[in-house]
């Protein structure tokens, strides 16, 4: 128990040092999740203690970049949780068609798989030519991979299965070509996506949007940071805009629960209520 307490202190000191030195704020992330990630980073960096990780991070930009890869969990897949995308097709796309222009925010986009999935969905629903997808993350290496739109060829089988289960209307292979040792997604999709650095812990709203998709991100935050992020999404969303969360996330226990109504509860899809309305 004493050793665990020391490790928790080391993690708290590390994230405070990261914030002061590099401006990335992990102080309100779940401590248990942080500890697992930091321990894995320590092992990969071949350092004896978390305090040694802090020493490396404070003095070595390369060490911080290495740690950041562990803290931000850059893992995703296209059309992950297909029922979510099917709900978007059936219940959100018809409403989006009523707007002359559409803005979508993918918060915590990792290496871009969800942003491209949404671009494909919008294209098949006849909406991509009037849509802009803003995809944000705090990991510059992930954002660079996302901008390139290149994914391993061996991932295409899983992506295709997800796409078909999500109501895909075409042959998934039409959206990419084999090249550069991987699958390169169409330029027409990439041109409708803007990838940018944005922190849900420290930054403010940057645009009015009609759909915010932030999935499998809030589970790594403590309650304070979850409420901050949900507040940003509420502020960003236009009148009656939509919010999508991950399969293990919910609004129900947050202070923002009364500001949204469920559209597809099982798929974690919500709609912003007018001011003064109750769910």
Backbone bond lengths (Angstrom), bond angles and torsions (degrees), N, CA, C in turn:
res aa  C-N    CA-C-N  psi(-1)  N-CA   C-N-CA  omega(-1)  CA-C   N-CA-C  phi
1 X - - - 1.459 - - 1.520 110.85 -
2 X 1.366 115.12 -40.43 1.462 119.17 179.29 1.514 110.74 -63.41
3 X 1.350 116.91 -41.33 1.453 119.79 179.45 1.521 111.18 -61.90
4 X 1.346 115.91 -39.97 1.461 119.52 179.32 1.522 110.19 -62.83
5 X 1.314 117.24 -41.38 1.461 120.82 179.14 1.522 111.00 -61.35
6 X 1.319 116.67 -42.41 1.464 120.32 178.29 1.526 110.39 -62.79
7 X 1.332 117.09 -43.00 1.464 120.59 179.78 1.524 111.11 -63.10
8 X 1.340 116.61 -40.71 1.455 119.63 178.74 1.530 110.86 -64.12
9 X 1.321 116.56 -39.57 1.477 120.04 176.48 1.522 109.60 -62.19
10 X 1.328 116.92 -44.42 1.463 120.55 179.83 1.540 111.25 -60.45
11 X 1.344 116.64 -41.26 1.462 120.19 179.63 1.518 110.25 -63.88
12 X 1.332 116.92 -44.56 1.471 120.08 179.69 1.533 111.20 -62.42
13 X 1.317 116.48 -40.72 1.464 119.64 177.77 1.531 110.81 -66.42
14 X 1.327 116.37 -37.88 1.465 120.54 179.63 1.523 111.02 -63.05
15 X 1.341 117.75 -49.05 1.465 118.80 -176.70 1.528 110.84 -68.93
16 X 1.337 117.46 -29.56 1.465 119.98 174.43 1.526 109.72 -66.21
17 X 1.329 116.35 -41.59 1.467 120.53 177.78 1.519 111.28 -64.41
18 X 1.332 117.28 -41.33 1.461 121.24 177.76 1.526 110.10 -60.04
19 X 1.331 116.41 -42.67 1.470 120.13 -179.42 1.531 110.85 -65.03
20 X 1.316 117.61 -46.12 1.459 121.07 -177.42 1.528 112.36 -69.37
21 X 1.344 116.43 -35.93 1.465 120.07 -175.60 1.525 112.33 -86.44
22 X 1.335 116.86 -40.10 1.462 120.01 -170.55 1.528 114.36 -118.88
23 X 1.332 117.73 -9.39 1.457 120.40 176.12 1.518 115.25 82.13
24 X 1.314 118.06 2.76 1.468 121.43 176.80 1.522 108.34 -91.57
25 X 1.339 115.92 126.74 1.461 120.12 -171.25 1.528 110.98 -106.09
26 X 1.323 116.28 106.10 1.465 122.56 176.04 1.531 110.95 -110.24
27 X 1.324 117.60 12.56 1.460 121.05 -171.81 1.529 113.08 -67.09
28 X 1.317 117.58 -24.64 1.463 120.29 178.82 1.521 112.46 -107.22
29 X 1.310 116.79 20.92 1.461 120.26 170.40 1.534 108.67 -79.71
30 X 1.303 116.05 156.66 1.461 120.91 177.90 1.528 109.96 -57.05
31 X 1.341 116.70 126.15 1.460 120.35 -176.31 1.525 111.62 -63.97
32 X 1.320 117.28 -40.48 1.466 119.68 -179.46 1.523 110.98 -62.61
33 X 1.344 116.76 -42.57 1.465 120.84 178.63 1.522 110.66 -66.04
34 X 1.330 116.89 -42.93 1.463 120.74 178.98 1.525 111.04 -60.51
35 X 1.315 115.71 -43.47 1.462 118.34 -176.96 1.523 111.24 -61.85
36 X 1.333 116.88 -41.81 1.475 119.98 178.39 1.529 110.66 -61.76
37 X 1.308 116.27 -44.10 1.466 119.51 -177.54 1.521 111.61 -68.63
38 X 1.328 116.16 -41.44 1.463 120.01 -179.53 1.528 110.32 -65.97
39 X 1.318 117.13 -40.09 1.468 119.96 178.31 1.530 110.52 -62.83
40 X 1.332 116.10 -39.75 1.469 118.74 177.96 1.525 110.34 -65.58
41 X 1.337 116.51 -41.46 1.459 120.27 177.71 1.526 110.90 -61.79
42 X 1.321 115.93 -42.22 1.478 120.12 179.51 1.526 110.59 -59.02
43 X 1.338 116.06 -43.60 1.460 119.55 179.36 1.527 110.84 -63.61
44 X 1.338 116.52 -44.38 1.465 119.90 -179.23 1.520 111.98 -66.28
45 X 1.320 117.00 -30.86 1.462 121.08 179.74 1.526 111.91 -86.28
46 X 1.340 116.81 -1.93 1.475 123.14 178.44 1.525 111.65 56.00
47 X 1.328 116.35 47.32 1.459 122.59 179.40 1.522 109.38 -113.34
48 X 1.340 117.01 147.75 1.474 119.83 -172.54 1.523 114.74 -75.40
49 X 1.331 117.63 -31.03 1.463 120.72 -175.57 1.531 110.30 -141.19
50 X 1.325 115.14 164.90 1.470 119.91 174.64 1.528 109.87 -67.12
51 X 1.310 116.73 -32.52 1.469 119.94 175.48 1.520 110.54 -60.01
52 X 1.326 117.61 -36.86 1.465 120.99 176.86 1.537 110.56 -67.19
53 X 1.329 116.69 -33.90 1.471 119.85 174.64 1.520 109.58 -62.27
54 X 1.326 116.10 -43.44 1.467 120.18 178.31 1.524 111.52 -59.87
55 X 1.314 115.95 -43.68 1.470 120.41 178.34 1.527 110.81 -59.30
56 X 1.324 116.44 -43.90 1.470 120.70 179.50 1.534 110.49 -64.10
57 X 1.315 115.95 -45.83 1.461 121.07 -175.00 1.524 111.55 -65.78
58 X 1.321 117.03 -36.85 1.462 120.73 -179.01 1.527 112.54 -66.62
59 X 1.314 117.14 -31.06 1.461 120.34 -171.70 1.522 114.84 -113.00
60 X 1.323 117.56 -9.19 1.461 120.58 -173.75 1.530 110.21 -130.70
61 X 1.338 118.38 107.16 1.473 119.97 177.71 1.524 113.02 -55.70
62 X 1.322 116.03 -34.62 1.464 119.52 177.67 1.521 111.87 -65.02
63 X 1.319 115.73 -36.06 1.459 119.97 177.00 1.516 111.52 -65.95
64 X 1.333 116.39 -39.51 1.461 118.76 176.90 1.524 111.32 -65.36
65 X 1.336 116.66 -42.70 1.465 119.78 178.63 1.525 110.94 -59.86
66 X 1.331 116.28 -38.06 1.461 120.61 178.67 1.525 110.68 -66.76
67 X 1.332 117.00 -43.87 1.463 120.69 178.92 1.526 110.95 -63.25
68 X 1.328 116.62 -38.84 1.462 121.00 -176.98 1.526 111.62 -60.38
69 X 1.328 116.45 -33.12 1.469 119.55 178.96 1.525 111.22 -63.54
70 X 1.317 116.44 -29.49 1.467 119.99 179.43 1.526 111.87 -85.14
71 X 1.324 116.95 -33.99 1.458 120.11 -176.49 1.522 112.78 -74.78
72 X 1.319 118.07 -23.70 1.464 119.74 -173.61 1.524 113.72 -104.16
73 X 1.297 119.91 -0.65 1.467 124.45 174.11 1.528 112.08 46.43
74 X 1.349 118.52 68.12 1.470 120.66 -178.17 1.525 112.38 -77.51
75 X 1.342 116.25 68.48 1.462 121.94 -179.72 1.518 108.76 -128.37
76 X 1.332 117.40 128.39 1.454 120.41 178.96 1.519 108.57 -158.37
77 X 1.340 115.86 -179.99 1.458 120.85 173.88 1.519 108.00 -155.72
78 X 1.311 117.36 158.52 1.456 120.91 -177.85 1.528 110.48 -76.79
79 X 1.326 114.87 139.51 1.470 123.04 -179.39 1.536 111.54 53.41
80 X 1.317 115.42 38.33 1.455 120.98 177.27 1.529 109.50 -61.46
81 X 1.310 117.92 136.45 1.465 123.56 -173.82 1.532 109.62 57.96
82 X 1.331 117.35 70.86 1.470 121.59 -175.31 1.531 115.38 -50.75
83 X 1.344 120.73 -36.43 1.472 118.39 179.29 1.525 113.45 -58.38
84 X 1.320 117.61 -29.04 1.465 121.05 176.66 1.524 110.25 -62.79
85 X 1.314 116.69 -47.34 1.469 120.27 -179.51 1.526 111.20 -69.82
86 X 1.321 117.35 -32.28 1.453 120.44 176.19 1.530 110.28 -65.21
87 X 1.333 116.92 -39.21 1.464 120.59 176.24 1.523 110.95 -65.19
88 X 1.325 117.24 -37.65 1.463 119.95 176.10 1.528 110.86 -61.77
89 X 1.319 116.46 -43.44 1.472 120.44 179.61 1.528 111.06 -61.01
90 X 1.310 115.69 -45.66 1.464 120.12 -170.21 1.519 113.53 -84.60
91 X 1.328 117.43 -32.56 1.458 119.08 -170.97 1.520 114.89 -115.63
92 X 1.324 117.53 -19.23 1.464 119.57 -178.86 1.526 111.85 -106.72
93 X 1.325 117.56 -45.05 1.463 120.61 -177.96 1.530 113.39 -53.89
94 X 1.357 120.05 -42.13 1.468 119.10 178.83 1.531 113.19 -59.80
95 X 1.337 116.77 -33.41 1.466 120.05 177.91 1.527 110.29 -75.13
96 X 1.327 116.77 -40.15 1.461 119.82 179.22 1.527 112.11 -60.77
97 X 1.318 116.92 -28.13 1.467 120.09 178.93 1.526 112.28 -63.38
98 X 1.309 117.60 -19.38 1.464 120.43 -178.58 1.528 112.36 -80.67
99 X 1.339 117.20 -7.71 1.461 120.78 -179.30 1.529 110.88 -97.30
100 X 1.325 117.70 141.24 1.470 119.58 177.50 1.524 113.20 -69.29
101 X 1.330 116.71 -28.36 1.463 121.33 175.64 1.516 108.25 -144.05
102 X 1.332 115.99 153.38 1.460 121.34 -172.29 1.522 109.23 -132.13
103 X 1.325 115.50 135.56 1.464 121.07 174.62 1.519 109.14 -123.35
104 X 1.338 114.96 130.13 1.455 122.30 -179.29 1.521 108.55 -121.26
105 X 1.320 116.11 136.93 1.466 120.73 177.72 1.523 109.05 -116.82
106 X 1.329 116.46 118.71 1.462 122.38 172.43 1.524 106.55 -100.77
107 X 1.322 117.18 103.97 1.461 122.32 -176.56 1.522 109.57 -92.55
108 X 1.332 115.89 128.73 1.463 120.20 -175.04 1.515 110.32 73.40
109 X 1.338 115.61 54.33 1.475 121.01 -170.21 1.522 113.70 -77.53
110 X 1.343 118.16 -9.62 1.459 121.16 -178.89 1.530 110.31 54.46
111 X 1.319 118.15 -126.83 1.467 121.11 -176.54 1.528 113.16 -93.33
112 X 1.326 117.14 13.39 1.465 120.69 165.64 1.511 117.72 99.20
113 X 1.331 118.54 -1.81 1.464 119.70 -175.18 1.525 112.86 -58.81
114 X 1.335 117.32 -42.19 1.464 118.77 -178.94 1.519 111.88 -69.00
115 X 1.331 117.13 -36.87 1.461 119.98 178.61 1.526 111.04 -61.69
116 X 1.327 117.15 -43.43 1.465 119.76 177.98 1.524 111.03 -68.31
117 X 1.323 117.34 -35.39 1.462 120.25 176.96 1.521 110.68 -60.76
118 X 1.325 116.39 -44.87 1.460 119.99 179.75 1.525 111.42 -67.28
119 X 1.336 116.79 -36.52 1.467 119.49 177.10 1.527 110.86 -62.84
120 X 1.327 116.90 -40.87 1.467 120.78 177.63 1.524 110.26 -64.41
121 X 1.324 117.08 -44.36 1.463 120.50 178.76 1.533 110.63 -60.03
122 X 1.324 116.51 -46.07 1.460 120.60 179.36 1.520 111.59 -62.16
123 X 1.320 116.44 -38.23 1.466 120.10 178.23 1.524 110.84 -63.64
124 X 1.310 117.08 -44.49 1.461 119.95 -178.42 1.524 112.36 -70.24
125 X 1.320 116.50 -22.69 1.465 120.29 176.97 1.521 111.97 -92.31
126 X 1.335 116.99 8.14 1.456 121.26 177.20 1.518 114.06 72.93
127 X 1.337 117.29 25.85 1.460 121.15 -173.38 1.522 114.60 -115.44
128 X 1.329 117.50 -11.82 1.463 119.07 -170.01 1.521 112.68 -65.40
129 X 1.336 117.66 -33.49 1.462 119.18 -176.72 1.527 113.17 -68.34
130 X 1.338 118.04 -14.31 1.466 120.53 175.68 1.523 111.89 -118.41
131 X 1.325 115.97 19.88 1.462 120.76 -177.18 1.520 111.35 -118.87
132 X 1.319 115.03 152.03 1.452 122.53 170.51 1.518 107.86 -131.45
133 X 1.319 115.62 129.53 1.462 121.52 179.29 1.524 108.39 -105.81
134 X 1.313 116.34 120.27 1.460 122.01 174.31 1.528 107.75 -98.44
135 X 1.313 116.74 119.48 1.460 121.73 -178.43 1.522 108.31 -117.86
136 X 1.327 116.73 121.44 1.458 120.35 -172.33 1.523 111.74 -125.15
137 X 1.324 114.66 152.35 1.455 122.11 177.43 1.517 107.69 -161.79
138 X 1.335 116.81 168.53 1.464 120.18 178.41 1.520 112.01 -102.27
139 X 1.323 117.35 -4.09 1.463 121.10 -175.66 1.532 109.42 -99.11
140 X 1.332 119.02 108.85 1.462 120.68 -177.22 1.525 113.62 -63.37
141 X 1.337 117.37 -32.77 1.467 119.83 178.33 1.523 110.68 -67.02
142 X 1.324 117.24 -40.84 1.466 120.68 177.28 1.516 110.97 -64.62
143 X 1.321 117.19 -42.47 1.463 120.85 179.97 1.526 111.40 -63.08
144 X 1.316 116.60 -37.83 1.464 119.53 179.01 1.522 110.70 -65.87
145 X 1.307 117.62 -41.86 1.468 120.45 175.85 1.525 110.68 -62.49
146 X 1.318 115.74 -40.12 1.463 119.85 -178.78 1.526 111.11 -64.34
147 X 1.314 117.25 -41.42 1.472 120.39 -179.79 1.521 111.68 -61.21
148 X 1.313 117.03 -34.42 1.463 120.52 -179.33 1.517 112.04 -72.21
149 X 1.320 117.50 -28.19 1.456 120.91 178.76 1.519 113.42 63.54
150 X 1.325 117.67 34.61 1.462 122.79 -179.36 1.523 108.69 -115.68
151 X 1.335 115.92 126.29 1.458 121.60 -178.38 1.520 109.98 -130.45
152 X 1.320 117.88 156.72 1.472 120.22 -177.73 1.525 111.70 -60.61
153 X 1.314 115.40 138.75 1.462 119.51 178.87 1.520 111.72 -60.46
154 X 1.331 116.55 -32.93 1.463 118.83 -178.35 1.527 112.59 -68.26
155 X 1.345 117.20 -14.07 1.468 120.17 176.82 1.520 112.74 -81.97
156 X 1.327 117.05 -14.66 1.467 119.67 -172.35 1.520 112.96 -65.56
157 X 1.331 118.04 -30.76 1.464 119.02 179.26 1.527 110.82 -63.83
158 X 1.342 117.19 -46.96 1.460 121.11 177.80 1.527 110.39 -64.06
159 X 1.336 116.68 -44.99 1.459 119.99 -179.81 1.526 110.99 -59.80
160 X 1.334 116.18 -39.96 1.468 120.37 179.98 1.524 110.84 -64.89
161 X 1.318 116.78 -42.94 1.465 120.60 178.31 1.529 110.85 -61.59
162 X 1.321 116.78 -43.84 1.464 120.43 178.13 1.526 110.53 -62.47
163 X 1.315 116.16 -45.10 1.468 121.72 -179.21 1.525 111.01 -58.86
164 X 1.302 117.13 -45.18 1.464 120.50 -179.63 1.523 111.16 -65.38
165 X 1.344 117.11 -40.88 1.461 120.69 178.77 1.530 111.74 -68.55
166 X 1.336 116.21 -22.37 1.463 121.23 179.57 1.523 112.49 -88.26
167 X 1.331 117.13 9.76 1.457 120.70 177.11 1.508 114.27 89.23
168 X 1.343 117.00 20.00 1.464 120.39 179.91 1.519 112.36 -53.79
169 X 1.323 115.78 136.07 1.464 120.68 -173.21 1.521 113.81 -101.49
170 X 1.320 117.80 -4.07 1.464 121.77 -175.65 1.523 109.69 -127.91
171 X 1.312 116.02 -177.39 1.457 120.89 167.57 1.529 107.19 -79.98
172 X 1.321 117.42 123.13 1.461 120.19 -174.60 1.522 111.53 -58.81
173 X 1.316 117.63 -29.44 1.468 120.91 -177.22 1.524 112.98 -65.23
174 X 1.317 118.16 -15.20 1.461 119.96 179.25 1.523 111.94 -69.34
175 X 1.341 116.37 -15.94 1.463 119.79 -175.55 1.520 113.39 -93.48
176 X 1.313 118.28 -2.52 1.459 119.57 179.39 1.523 109.96 -146.85
177 X 1.318 114.97 161.54 1.455 121.78 173.56 1.525 107.90 -129.27
178 X 1.322 115.50 149.33 1.453 119.95 177.96 1.520 109.38 -76.06
179 X 1.306 116.21 129.67 1.452 120.36 179.91 1.512 110.83 -179.64
180 X 1.331 116.57 158.51 1.464 122.19 179.39 1.528 111.34 56.85
181 X 1.305 116.75 29.83 1.450 120.60 179.42 1.510 114.09 75.67
182 X 1.335 117.08 13.46 1.453 120.01 -179.32 1.516 110.52 -157.67
183 X 1.327 116.16 -162.68 1.459 122.76 177.42 1.516 108.57 -104.13
184 X 1.325 117.20 120.56 1.458 123.07 -177.34 1.522 108.11 -101.35
185 X 1.326 116.93 121.33 1.455 119.62 -178.41 1.518 111.35 -81.26
186 X 1.332 114.58 151.72 1.460 123.03 -170.89 1.525 112.41 -53.14
187 X 1.312 114.66 140.95 1.459 120.79 175.71 1.531 111.16 -59.52
188 X 1.331 117.03 -35.18 1.465 120.64 -179.35 1.526 111.25 -60.02
189 X 1.334 117.12 -32.24 1.457 120.55 175.67 1.523 110.41 -74.67
190 X 1.321 115.92 -45.89 1.471 120.08 -177.31 1.517 111.59 -61.74
191 X 1.324 117.18 -33.60 1.472 120.31 -177.78 1.515 113.23 -68.92
192 X 1.314 117.90 -17.71 1.472 121.01 179.76 1.523 112.20 -97.47
193 X 1.338 116.84 4.69 1.463 121.01 -179.41 1.525 109.55 -118.70
194 X 1.311 116.41 130.95 1.457 122.32 173.92 1.523 108.28 -110.67
195 X 1.316 116.80 115.98 1.461 121.75 178.59 1.529 109.00 -94.98
196 X 1.318 116.68 132.82 1.466 119.60 -175.50 1.518 110.97 -151.61
197 X 1.323 115.59 155.32 1.455 122.68 176.39 1.527 109.49 -76.81
198 X 1.311 116.31 129.38 1.469 121.23 176.39 1.515 108.21 -158.35
199 X 1.338 115.76 134.01 1.464 121.53 179.80 1.521 109.79 -110.05
200 X 1.324 115.74 126.23 1.462 120.44 175.88 1.525 111.10 -70.92
201 X 1.328 116.99 -15.24 1.459 121.13 -178.84 1.519 112.59 -85.97
202 X 1.340 117.56 -27.99 1.471 119.21 -172.18 1.522 114.55 -130.05
203 X 1.332 118.95 -22.96 1.463 120.84 -173.79 1.528 111.75 -92.90
204 X 1.329 115.10 167.16 1.455 121.08 -178.80 1.524 110.40 -107.90
205 X 1.330 116.47 -179.55 1.460 122.13 178.80 1.522 109.67 -66.96
206 X 1.323 117.06 140.86 1.459 120.67 -177.24 1.525 113.23 -118.58
207 X 1.336 119.07 -9.23 1.464 120.39 -178.14 1.519 109.33 -163.40
208 X 1.335 115.65 154.43 1.461 120.71 170.34 1.519 108.19 -83.73
209 X 1.327 116.84 131.55 1.455 121.10 -174.41 1.528 110.39 -129.03
210 X 1.333 115.18 161.29 1.463 121.08 178.97 1.531 111.88 -103.38
211 X 1.321 116.12 -20.26 1.463 121.71 177.38 1.518 108.26 -145.09
212 X 1.331 116.08 128.32 1.467 121.76 171.31 1.515 107.28 -114.29
213 X 1.320 116.50 126.25 1.459 121.90 176.47 1.521 108.04 -118.38
214 X 1.317 115.56 111.29 1.470 121.42 179.38 1.511 107.07 -131.98
215 X 1.310 116.78 97.76 1.453 120.72 -168.66 1.529 111.25 -121.46
216 X 1.318 114.61 132.41 1.468 121.55 179.22 1.530 111.73 62.02
217 X 1.319 115.51 36.54 1.464 122.57 175.06 1.522 109.97 -117.18
218 X 1.321 116.70 -47.17 1.463 121.19 -175.74 1.527 112.19 -62.87
219 X 1.322 117.88 -24.85 1.472 120.08 -179.86 1.526 111.85 -63.58
220 X 1.329 117.94 -17.32 1.458 121.47 179.80 1.529 112.15 -94.91
221 X 1.348 117.39 -1.27 1.463 121.95 -178.13 1.526 110.17 -101.46
222 X 1.337 116.40 153.94 1.458 118.74 168.20 1.532 108.94 -80.44
223 X 1.335 117.02 176.91 1.457 120.46 -173.37 1.539 112.00 -61.24
224 X 1.315 117.10 -38.75 1.465 120.59 -179.52 1.517 111.20 -60.60
225 X 1.321 116.86 -47.11 1.459 120.48 -178.46 1.531 111.26 -72.68
226 X 1.323 117.29 -33.71 1.463 119.68 174.78 1.526 110.30 -58.89
227 X 1.329 116.59 -46.17 1.463 120.26 -179.83 1.524 111.55 -65.23
228 X 1.319 116.43 -35.97 1.472 118.70 177.35 1.519 110.47 -63.75
229 X 1.336 116.34 -46.70 1.461 120.27 -179.13 1.524 111.17 -62.90
230 X 1.322 116.97 -44.55 1.469 120.20 179.86 1.520 110.89 -63.39
231 X 1.333 116.58 -34.02 1.458 119.98 175.30 1.521 112.10 -64.45
232 X 1.331 116.47 -39.37 1.467 120.27 176.04 1.528 110.55 -62.47
233 X 1.321 116.41 -42.94 1.467 119.35 -178.73 1.526 110.42 -65.08
234 X 1.324 116.91 -42.46 1.465 120.41 178.92 1.522 110.69 -61.01
235 X 1.323 116.18 -43.49 1.463 120.61 179.85 1.526 111.33 -66.10
236 X 1.316 116.11 -36.74 1.469 120.67 -177.85 1.523 112.08 -71.25
237 X 1.323 117.38 -34.47 1.463 120.05 -171.81 1.526 111.99 -71.41
238 X 1.320 113.88 137.06 1.458 120.44 173.71 1.530 109.46 -69.65
239 X 1.316 116.74 173.25 1.465 122.35 177.83 1.524 110.24 -51.75
240 X 1.336 115.93 121.84 1.463 122.98 178.25 1.530 112.88 65.25
241 X 1.325 115.99 28.03 1.461 119.94 177.37 1.518 112.03 -72.85
242 X 1.328 115.72 168.78 1.466 122.29 -173.19 1.526 111.16 -110.39
243 X 1.338 114.91 146.96 1.461 122.62 176.59 1.518 109.21 -128.60
244 X 1.341 116.47 128.62 1.454 121.84 176.22 1.513 110.96 -115.68
245 X 1.335 116.69 132.03 1.455 122.37 178.55 1.521 110.19 -117.87
246 X 1.326 116.34 175.32 1.448 121.57 -179.56 1.521 112.09 -77.20
247 X 1.321 115.99 166.41 1.461 121.22 -173.62 1.525 112.97 -65.17
248 X 1.334 118.19 -21.50 1.462 121.66 179.54 1.521 112.20 -107.19
249 X 1.328 116.66 15.81 1.458 121.67 -178.21 1.528 109.35 -116.98
250 X 1.327 116.20 155.84 1.460 119.59 -179.68 1.519 110.26 -154.10
251 X 1.308 115.57 156.42 1.462 121.86 173.22 1.523 112.22 -88.40
252 X 1.301 117.56 -14.87 1.463 122.17 -162.48 1.520 114.27 -60.32
253 X 1.310 118.61 -27.52 1.458 119.84 -177.32 1.530 112.03 -109.28
254 X 1.309 116.83 13.91 1.462 120.75 179.27 1.520 110.19 -98.96
255 X 1.325 116.24 165.31 1.463 119.36 178.63 1.524 111.77 -74.18
256 X 1.346 116.85 -5.70 1.459 121.26 178.72 1.522 112.32 -98.49
257 X 1.313 117.56 4.50 1.467 120.50 -176.41 1.527 111.59 -58.28
258 X 1.333 117.41 -37.11 1.453 120.85 -178.26 1.510 114.86 -77.47
259 X 1.330 117.11 -1.11 1.471 120.34 -179.11 1.524 112.32 -99.84
260 X 1.338 116.45 -2.15 1.466 121.00 -178.42 1.525 109.52 -133.87
261 X 1.322 115.85 157.24 1.452 121.71 170.95 1.522 108.55 -121.21
262 X 1.335 117.72 145.80 1.461 119.05 179.00 1.523 111.56 -72.00
263 X 1.315 115.95 136.45 1.457 122.87 174.10 1.523 109.06 -101.13
264 X 1.314 115.90 -44.47 1.465 122.73 174.58 1.527 105.13 -141.13
265 X 1.325 116.23 93.46 1.465 120.65 -170.33 1.526 112.17 -61.50
266 X 1.312 117.13 -43.67 1.465 120.47 -178.22 1.521 111.15 -63.97
267 X 1.348 116.70 -34.62 1.464 121.07 -178.93 1.523 112.24 -88.68
268 X 1.345 116.83 2.96 1.467 122.96 177.78 1.535 111.69 60.36
269 X 1.313 115.46 46.11 1.453 121.62 179.80 1.526 108.15 -115.04
270 X 1.347 116.17 126.04 1.458 122.31 -173.92 1.530 110.28 -128.12
271 X 1.360 114.01 162.85 1.462 119.64 177.39 1.520 109.49 -129.29
272 X 1.310 115.98 136.55 1.451 122.15 -179.06 1.529 110.48 -66.33
273 X 1.312 115.49 132.15 1.462 120.67 178.66 1.519 111.04 -84.69
274 X 1.330 117.14 149.69 1.471 119.25 172.38 1.531 109.96 -61.43
275 X 1.288 116.66 154.00 1.467 120.37 -179.43 1.529 110.19 -59.23
276 X 1.323 115.34 129.41 1.459 120.18 178.71 1.509 113.73 92.56
277 X 1.345 118.52 -14.70 1.461 121.13 179.48 1.521 110.23 -79.28
278 X 1.334 116.36 158.27 1.452 121.24 177.05 1.531 109.15 -119.59
279 X 1.339 116.73 147.17 1.458 120.18 -177.75 1.530 111.95 -72.10
